Amino acid sequence: MVEEYIEDGFVLLSRKIFSSKTFFSLNAVQKLITIYLILMANHKDSEWWDNYKKEFVTIKRGSFVTSVDSIKNKIKDKWVTTQKIRTLLKILKKMQFLTIETTSHYTLVTILKYNLYQDGDNYITKKITKPQQSPNKALTTNKNGKNGKNDKEKREYAPTVFMTEDEYQKLVTELGDPLTKEYMKDLSLYLQSKGKRYKSHYATILAWHRKDEKEGKVRKPSDDENQPKYISKKEPKLTEEQIERNKVKIKELGNILKGKFDIPIKAKGG
């Protein structure tokens, strides 16, 4: 009897993914690409031949040499476009999920914490004896006091920005995911630079959004930091055809006014 054999090895995918703020912030296509990136990473150190330098380069565990086209060809899905891959790589880099090292000849991607999540020993539950458990529990209760339950429910969605999952979902429903992240990023920078505290970060972001709406500002979320953060609510720009039509109308109006206000020439000797 021939036993079935699965080639090419495997990766470990933690169930912690359901509570991961990184995965929680990505859309379905971005999640798919991210899983492919994990699958593409080396499970052990290996040698890669640099055809330009004519030498072997050591590629560490958790890293791999790739390109945007290579990732796209690997997935082979019509929804996975070149632009979506580039955008996701920027996002994952900002989230410190991976690093990207680009040379003149190749791009090296490294999945951070690869060793932590791909080591089976880290998934073994560690037993805690009862004498150790009781003091720890008492210490937690004393530290949190009455607000302990609320503190545990809140998660850090951005540095120093905390809210419950329900509050985050409400923001995403009302503002959309990209705009919510923009506000959280600004709030994070504001809290860190000013040292201020707000009772509710959820309410603060909502208040900022209401204020922007009243002032006629439309926030424009973008991965490109050089683009303006706000765009004014102005009339849309006219097309060339509309401009030409307006020119004709202005000219016709000018001719009418000119004829209306023409002064008769005085007769000779008058």
C-alpha positions as CSV (number, residue, x, y, z in Angstrom):
1,M,0.0,0.0,0.0
2,V,1.4,3.4,-1.1
3,E,0.9,6.1,1.5
4,E,-0.1,9.6,0.2
5,Y,2.8,12.1,0.4
6,I,2.5,15.9,0.3
7,E,5.5,17.6,-1.3
8,D,7.0,21.0,-0.7
9,G,6.5,21.1,3.0
10,F,4.1,23.3,5.0
11,V,3.8,26.5,7.1
12,L,2.0,27.0,10.4
13,L,-0.9,29.4,10.5
14,S,-1.8,30.5,14.0
15,R,-5.5,30.9,15.0
16,K,-4.4,34.1,16.6
17,I,-4.9,35.5,13.1
18,F,-8.6,36.0,14.1
19,S,-7.5,38.6,16.7
20,S,-4.5,40.0,14.8
21,K,-4.9,43.8,14.2
22,T,-2.7,43.4,11.1
23,F,-5.0,40.9,9.4
24,F,-8.1,42.6,10.8
25,S,-7.1,45.8,9.0
26,L,-6.6,44.1,5.5
27,N,-9.3,43.4,2.9
28,A,-9.9,39.9,1.5
29,V,-7.5,40.3,-1.5
30,Q,-4.8,41.7,0.8
31,K,-5.2,38.8,3.2
32,L,-4.8,36.4,0.3
33,I,-1.5,38.0,-0.9
34,T,-0.2,38.1,2.7
35,I,-0.7,34.4,3.1
36,Y,1.1,33.8,-0.2
37,L,4.0,35.9,1.1
38,I,4.3,33.7,4.2
39,L,4.2,30.6,1.9
40,M,7.0,32.0,-0.3
41,A,9.4,32.6,2.6
42,N,12.3,30.2,3.1
43,H,11.8,27.7,5.9
44,K,15.6,27.4,6.4
45,D,18.7,29.3,5.3
46,S,19.6,28.7,1.7
47,E,21.9,29.9,-1.1
48,W,20.6,32.0,-4.0
49,W,22.7,32.6,-7.1
50,D,23.0,36.3,-8.0
51,N,23.4,36.2,-11.8
52,Y,24.6,39.8,-11.9
53,K,27.4,39.5,-9.3
54,K,28.1,35.9,-10.3
55,E,28.1,34.8,-6.7
56,F,25.9,33.0,-4.1
57,V,23.9,35.1,-1.6
58,T,22.7,33.6,1.7
59,I,18.9,34.0,2.1
60,K,17.9,33.6,5.7
61,R,15.0,31.7,7.1
62,G,11.8,33.8,6.8
63,S,13.3,35.7,3.8
64,F,13.0,35.4,0.0
65,V,14.0,37.0,-3.2
66,T,11.1,38.2,-5.3
67,S,9.5,40.9,-7.4
68,V,6.0,42.3,-7.8
69,D,5.6,40.4,-11.1
70,S,6.9,37.2,-9.4
71,I,4.2,37.5,-6.7
72,K,1.5,38.2,-9.2
73,N,2.5,35.1,-11.4
74,K,2.6,33.0,-8.3
75,I,-1.0,33.8,-7.2
76,K,-2.5,33.9,-10.7
77,D,-5.7,35.6,-9.8
78,K,-7.5,38.3,-11.8
79,W,-8.2,40.3,-8.6
80,V,-4.5,40.4,-7.7
81,T,-3.1,43.3,-9.7
82,T,0.4,44.8,-9.8
83,Q,-0.9,48.0,-8.0
84,K,-2.6,46.1,-5.3
85,I,0.6,44.1,-4.5
86,R,2.7,47.3,-4.4
87,T,0.1,49.0,-2.1
88,L,0.0,46.0,0.2
89,L,3.8,45.8,0.5
90,K,3.9,49.4,1.6
91,I,1.1,48.8,4.2
92,L,2.8,45.6,5.6
93,K,6.1,47.5,5.8
94,K,4.4,50.3,7.8
95,M,2.7,47.7,10.0
96,Q,6.2,46.2,10.7
97,F,5.0,42.8,9.4
98,L,7.9,42.6,6.9
99,T,10.9,44.5,5.7
100,I,11.9,45.2,2.1
101,E,15.5,45.5,0.9
102,T,15.8,46.6,-2.6
103,T,19.1,46.4,-4.5
104,S,19.9,47.3,-8.2
105,H,19.5,43.6,-9.0
106,Y,16.8,42.1,-6.8
107,T,14.3,42.7,-3.9
108,L,14.7,40.8,-0.6
109,V,11.6,40.5,1.5
110,T,11.8,39.3,5.2
111,I,8.8,38.3,7.2
112,L,9.3,39.6,10.7
113,K,8.5,37.2,13.6
114,Y,8.7,34.3,11.1
115,N,10.6,32.2,13.6
116,L,8.1,32.9,16.4
117,Y,5.1,31.7,14.4
118,Q,6.8,28.9,12.5
119,D,8.2,27.2,15.5
120,G,5.9,24.4,16.7
121,D,7.2,24.5,20.2
122,N,5.8,28.0,20.7
123,Y,2.3,26.6,20.3
124,I,2.7,24.2,23.3
125,T,0.6,25.4,26.2
126,K,2.8,26.1,29.3
127,K,1.4,24.8,32.5
128,I,1.2,27.2,35.4
129,T,1.0,25.8,39.0
130,K,-1.8,27.0,41.3
131,P,0.5,28.8,43.8
132,Q,1.8,31.0,40.9
133,Q,-1.6,31.6,39.4
134,S,-3.3,33.0,42.5
135,P,-0.9,35.9,43.2
136,N,-0.9,36.9,39.5
137,K,-4.6,37.0,39.5
138,A,-4.7,39.2,42.6
139,L,-2.1,41.5,41.2
140,T,-4.1,41.9,38.0
141,T,-7.3,42.7,40.0
142,N,-5.5,45.3,42.2
143,K,-3.9,47.0,39.2
144,N,-7.1,47.3,37.1
145,G,-9.6,47.9,39.8
146,K,-13.1,48.6,38.6
147,N,-12.0,49.5,35.1
148,G,-10.1,46.2,34.6
149,K,-12.8,44.7,32.5
150,N,-13.0,47.7,30.2
151,D,-9.2,47.9,29.8
152,K,-9.1,44.2,28.7
153,E,-11.8,44.8,26.1
154,K,-9.8,47.6,24.4
155,R,-7.1,46.9,21.8
156,E,-4.3,49.1,20.5
157,Y,-5.2,49.7,16.8
158,A,-2.4,52.3,16.4
159,P,0.4,53.4,18.7
160,T,-1.3,54.8,21.9
161,V,-4.8,54.6,20.2
162,F,-7.1,52.2,22.0
163,M,-10.7,51.2,21.5
164,T,-13.0,48.2,21.6
165,E,-13.5,46.1,18.5
166,D,-17.2,47.2,18.5
167,E,-16.1,50.9,18.4
168,Y,-13.6,50.2,15.6
169,Q,-16.2,48.4,13.6
170,K,-18.6,51.4,14.0
171,L,-15.9,53.8,12.7
172,V,-15.2,51.5,9.7
173,T,-18.9,51.3,8.9
174,E,-19.4,55.0,9.0
175,L,-16.0,56.3,7.6
176,G,-14.7,53.3,5.7
177,D,-11.5,51.4,6.5
178,P,-8.9,53.7,4.8
179,L,-10.3,56.9,6.3
180,T,-10.5,55.3,9.8
181,K,-6.8,54.4,9.6
182,E,-6.0,58.0,8.5
183,Y,-7.7,59.4,11.6
184,M,-6.1,56.8,13.9
185,K,-2.7,57.7,12.5
186,D,-3.2,61.4,13.1
187,L,-4.6,60.8,16.6
188,S,-1.6,58.6,17.4
189,L,0.9,61.3,16.4
190,Y,-1.1,63.9,18.2
191,L,-1.2,61.9,21.5
192,Q,2.5,61.2,21.3
193,S,3.6,64.7,20.4
194,K,1.2,66.6,22.8
195,G,1.0,64.1,25.6
196,K,-2.7,64.6,25.9
197,R,-5.3,62.1,27.0
198,Y,-8.8,61.5,25.8
199,K,-11.5,59.5,27.7
200,S,-12.6,57.9,24.4
201,H,-10.4,57.7,21.3
202,Y,-13.5,56.5,19.4
203,A,-15.4,59.6,20.3
204,T,-12.4,61.8,19.5
205,I,-12.1,60.5,16.0
206,L,-15.8,60.8,15.4
207,A,-15.7,64.4,16.7
208,W,-12.8,65.2,14.4
209,H,-14.7,63.8,11.4
210,R,-17.9,65.9,12.3
211,K,-15.7,69.0,12.5
212,D,-14.1,68.3,9.1
213,E,-17.5,67.9,7.6
214,K,-18.8,71.2,9.1
215,E,-15.7,73.1,7.8
216,G,-16.3,71.7,4.3
217,K,-13.2,69.5,4.4
218,V,-13.1,66.2,2.7
219,R,-10.3,64.0,3.9
220,K,-8.4,62.2,1.1
221,P,-6.8,59.0,2.4
222,S,-3.8,57.9,0.4
223,D,-0.7,55.8,0.7
224,D,1.3,58.6,-0.9
225,E,2.3,60.9,2.0
226,N,3.1,63.7,-0.6
227,Q,-0.5,64.0,-1.6
228,P,-2.7,66.6,0.2
229,K,-4.6,65.2,3.2
230,Y,-7.6,67.4,2.5
231,I,-9.4,68.5,-0.6
232,S,-11.9,71.4,-0.5
233,K,-15.5,71.0,-1.6
234,K,-15.2,73.1,-4.7
235,E,-17.1,72.9,-8.0
236,P,-15.7,70.2,-10.3
237,K,-13.2,71.4,-12.9
238,L,-14.7,72.1,-16.4
239,T,-13.9,69.9,-19.3
240,E,-12.3,71.5,-22.4
241,E,-15.5,71.2,-24.3
242,Q,-17.4,73.1,-21.5
243,I,-14.7,75.8,-21.5
244,E,-15.0,76.3,-25.3
245,R,-18.8,76.5,-25.0
246,N,-18.5,79.1,-22.3
247,K,-16.1,81.1,-24.5
248,V,-18.6,81.1,-27.3
249,K,-21.4,82.3,-25.0
250,I,-19.3,85.1,-23.5
251,K,-18.4,86.2,-27.1
252,E,-22.1,86.2,-28.1
253,L,-23.0,88.1,-25.0
254,G,-20.2,90.6,-25.7
255,N,-21.5,91.2,-29.2
256,I,-25.1,91.8,-27.9
257,L,-23.9,94.3,-25.4
258,K,-21.7,96.0,-27.9
259,G,-24.6,96.5,-30.3
260,K,-26.8,97.7,-27.5
261,F,-24.5,100.4,-26.3
262,D,-23.1,101.6,-29.7
263,I,-23.3,105.4,-29.9
264,P,-24.4,106.8,-33.4
265,I,-21.7,108.8,-35.2
266,K,-22.5,112.5,-35.4
267,A,-23.3,113.9,-38.7
268,K,-20.7,116.1,-40.4
269,G,-20.9,119.6,-39.1
270,G,-23.4,118.6,-36.4
